Amino acid sequence: MTAIDTTPDADMDAFRQRCRTFLEKNAKQLVLDGPDPRSDQSVAHSRAFQKKLYDAGLAGLTYAQEFGGQGLTKTHERTWREEYARFPECTGDLTISHGMCMPVMNDFGSDELKQEFMPRGIAGEDIWCQMFSEPGAGSDVASLQTKAERDGDQWVINGQKVWTTLAHHSEYGILVARTNPNVSKHAGISMFMVDMRDPAIEIRPIHQIDGGKHFNEVFFTDLHIPTTWLLGELNNGWNQATAMLMYERVAIGTGSKSGISTPFYNRLSNEATKLGLIQNPIVRQKLMKIYSNETAKSLVAMRTRAEMKSGKAPGPGGSLGKLHGSNIMWDVREMLHEFVGPQMVAWTKDGDGFDSNGESWNRMALQSFMSSIAGGTDEIQKNIIGDRVLGLPRDVSIDKGIPFNELRVGTQSD
Ligand SMILES: Cc1cc2nc3c(=O)[nH]c(=O)nc-3n(C[C@H](O)[C@H](O)[C@H](O)COP(=O)(O)OP(=O)(O)OC[C@H]3O[C@@H](n4cnc5c(N)ncnc54)[C@H](O)[C@@H]3O)c2cc1C
């Protein structure tokens, strides 16, 4: 449980100074040496930073000490985020591991699992991936067909996942699988942890339009895991998956930093200055739109974090931040095309079309489409906001109450 917030101001000031000193020494901008933003180089950079953070006693701030955390308060965490916001991002490849898998492990893992696996996870020595999506189950994850069957004191898993970010760099993963096909599709799902290095798991990279290959197809053929690797309750996996998706939307929508930040406005206005366009009134108007939306996104993120600090579980409000982030990317992409023009066509390390961080604009434009899909598409976020934030009538559900094995989904449709 998170410690109650009674820290004297002087102690919090000292903590802030500790964070700042650490960041000044260790938070260095990574200059990528290739087109893949999640390359071996970048993952190694994230791991190394996280290990230093752990060794300095600044990782896993709110987790219990017995599980590798620091047992500190949400105020400590917010203080850390505020300081981190002023430094380069060094933990981008740990968003899934730390923003989703560790919180879910903390919520649903047994004490034995938490003691065994969380310290190395918090330290970045182990990276975790999330395996929900399947070829026939993306927006409708509950239609998943990967199955887990009990065999004595083991579970045996067979099936396929897809779009698994960083599976090839991960030591462990959290997956959802069908454990009872005779009940409705949401009712017969359970959550498990698996060892990604097991030979019964085959990981095949998916090559992306931007030259990277950071996500994968993952195949399970008679993967045997101990029964103790079931996370939470048997057949309660849908509720737990929903909790994980909320963490995901908060992680994507609020990032790992705190306070108001306008990173795309900053970068684009620098670029406009460089190109002599900064006095153009239309450019200025578009820049201000991005500035306003980034500011609003930061404020939504601060509200979400404040709600979590007051003890509220992450709720559908996380969808607001995520949708907002993807709307900003549409505007950024449009501006980039106007600014950089033909230089957008090809990525060359030595050419123009780079910002002052050495980031390629063309790569950013190609990647910007991801934000409308990863973690649930824009349409799904709008459904969630309509239904669960605004109280509008629910999306039509035609398979309610029908046992999963009678549904015509995925390969069951033949
Ligand atoms: C960069 C990236 C990283 C990812 N990483 C992971 C990961 O690590 N682990 C993981 O499990 N998954 C991951 N995913 C997968 C992601 O969660 C799915 O792609 C996403 O949920 C959409 O599913 P789908 O691709 O099957 O599209 P579909 O669900 O087939 O959707 C197709 C289209 O139909 C629309 N649609 C579907 N249902 C509705 C509805 N009810 N109302 C309105 N419109 C609807 C969608 O909005 C979309 O436009 C990742 C995806 C990306 C792009």
The ligand as an SDF file (V2000), in Angstrom:
LIG
                    3D

 53 58  0  0  0  0  0  0  0  0999 V2000
    2.7200    1.1000  -32.2420 C   0  0  0  0  0  0  0  0  0  0  0  0
    1.8010    0.0400  -31.7320 C   0  0  0  0  0  0  0  0  0  0  0  0
    2.1780   -0.7130  -30.6260 C   0  0  0  0  0  0  0  0  0  0  0  0
    1.3310   -1.7050  -30.1400 C   0  0  0  0  0  0  0  0  0  0  0  0
    1.7670   -2.4360  -29.0610 N   0  0  0  0  0  0  0  0  0  0  0  0
    0.9700   -3.4320  -28.5900 C   0  0  0  0  0  0  0  0  0  0  0  0
    1.4250   -4.2390  -27.4940 C   0  0  0  0  0  0  0  0  0  0  0  0
    2.5360   -4.0720  -26.9700 O   0  0  0  0  0  0  0  0  0  0  0  0
    0.6160   -5.2370  -27.0470 N   0  0  0  0  0  0  0  0  0  0  0  0
   -0.6170   -5.4640  -27.5980 C   0  0  0  0  0  0  0  0  0  0  0  0
   -1.3140   -6.3560  -27.1140 O   0  0  0  0  0  0  0  0  0  0  0  0
   -1.0630   -4.7210  -28.6540 N   0  0  0  0  0  0  0  0  0  0  0  0
   -0.3040   -3.7250  -29.1580 C   0  0  0  0  0  0  0  0  0  0  0  0
   -0.7350   -2.9590  -30.2340 N   0  0  0  0  0  0  0  0  0  0  0  0
   -2.0030   -3.3160  -30.8870 C   0  0  0  0  0  0  0  0  0  0  0  0
   -3.1280   -2.3140  -30.6650 C   0  0  0  0  0  0  0  0  0  0  0  0
   -3.6110   -2.3830  -29.3520 O   0  0  0  0  0  0  0  0  0  0  0  0
   -4.2150   -2.6510  -31.7070 C   0  0  0  0  0  0  0  0  0  0  0  0
   -3.6570   -2.4360  -32.9800 O   0  0  0  0  0  0  0  0  0  0  0  0
   -5.4260   -1.7830  -31.5270 C   0  0  0  0  0  0  0  0  0  0  0  0
   -6.1040   -2.1310  -30.3420 O   0  0  0  0  0  0  0  0  0  0  0  0
   -6.4010   -1.9240  -32.7260 C   0  0  0  0  0  0  0  0  0  0  0  0
   -6.6670   -3.2480  -33.0190 O   0  0  0  0  0  0  0  0  0  0  0  0
   -6.5610   -3.7960  -34.5080 P   0  0  0  0  0  0  0  0  0  0  0  0
   -5.2520   -3.3580  -35.0690 O   0  0  0  0  0  0  0  0  0  0  0  0
   -6.8600   -5.2410  -34.4900 O   0  0  0  0  0  0  0  0  0  0  0  0
   -7.7000   -3.0120  -35.3190 O   0  0  0  0  0  0  0  0  0  0  0  0
   -9.2420   -3.3640  -35.3850 P   0  0  0  0  0  0  0  0  0  0  0  0
   -9.7520   -3.6270  -34.0030 O   0  0  0  0  0  0  0  0  0  0  0  0
   -9.4490   -4.4410  -36.3820 O   0  0  0  0  0  0  0  0  0  0  0  0
   -9.8680   -2.0110  -35.8960 O   0  0  0  0  0  0  0  0  0  0  0  0
   -9.9060   -1.6450  -37.2790 C   0  0  0  0  0  0  0  0  0  0  0  0
  -10.6280   -0.3170  -37.3980 C   0  0  0  0  0  0  0  0  0  0  0  0
  -11.9970   -0.4770  -36.9550 O   0  0  0  0  0  0  0  0  0  0  0  0
  -12.2920    0.4930  -35.9590 C   0  0  0  0  0  0  0  0  0  0  0  0
  -13.2080   -0.0960  -34.9530 N   0  0  0  0  0  0  0  0  0  0  0  0
  -13.1000   -1.3230  -34.3950 C   0  0  0  0  0  0  0  0  0  0  0  0
  -14.0820   -1.5090  -33.5030 N   0  0  0  0  0  0  0  0  0  0  0  0
  -14.8050   -0.3580  -33.4690 C   0  0  0  0  0  0  0  0  0  0  0  0
  -15.9650    0.0620  -32.7370 C   0  0  0  0  0  0  0  0  0  0  0  0
  -16.5770   -0.7270  -31.8350 N   0  0  0  0  0  0  0  0  0  0  0  0
  -16.4390    1.3350  -32.9660 N   0  0  0  0  0  0  0  0  0  0  0  0
  -15.8470    2.1370  -33.8630 C   0  0  0  0  0  0  0  0  0  0  0  0
  -14.7620    1.7840  -34.6040 N   0  0  0  0  0  0  0  0  0  0  0  0
  -14.2600    0.5520  -34.3990 C   0  0  0  0  0  0  0  0  0  0  0  0
  -10.9560    0.8390  -35.3220 C   0  0  0  0  0  0  0  0  0  0  0  0
  -10.9940    2.1320  -34.7350 O   0  0  0  0  0  0  0  0  0  0  0  0
  -10.0220    0.7850  -36.5350 C   0  0  0  0  0  0  0  0  0  0  0  0
  -10.0690    2.0010  -37.2400 O   0  0  0  0  0  0  0  0  0  0  0  0
    0.0780   -1.9640  -30.7500 C   0  0  0  0  0  0  0  0  0  0  0  0
   -0.3000   -1.2120  -31.8670 C   0  0  0  0  0  0  0  0  0  0  0  0
    0.5510   -0.2220  -32.3660 C   0  0  0  0  0  0  0  0  0  0  0  0
    0.1190    0.5740  -33.5620 C   0  0  0  0  0  0  0  0  0  0  0  0
  1  2  1  0
  2  3  1  0
  2 52  2  0
  3  4  2  0
  4  5  1  0
  4 50  1  0
  5  6  2  0
  6  7  1  0
  6 13  1  0
  7  8  2  0
  7  9  1  0
  9 10  1  0
 10 11  2  0
 10 12  1  0
 12 13  2  0
 13 14  1  0
 14 15  1  0
 14 50  1  0
 15 16  1  0
 16 17  1  0
 16 18  1  0
 18 19  1  0
 18 20  1  0
 20 21  1  0
 20 22  1  0
 22 23  1  0
 23 24  1  0
 24 25  2  0
 24 26  1  0
 24 27  1  0
 27 28  1  0
 28 29  2  0
 28 30  1  0
 28 31  1  0
 31 32  1  0
 32 33  1  0
 33 34  1  0
 33 48  1  0
 34 35  1  0
 35 36  1  0
 35 46  1  0
 36 37  1  0
 36 45  1  0
 37 38  2  0
 38 39  1  0
 39 40  1  0
 39 45  2  0
 40 41  1  0
 40 42  2  0
 42 43  1  0
 43 44  2  0
 44 45  1  0
 46 47  1  0
 46 48  1  0
 48 49  1  0
 50 51  2  0
 51 52  1  0
 52 53  1  0
M  END
$$$$
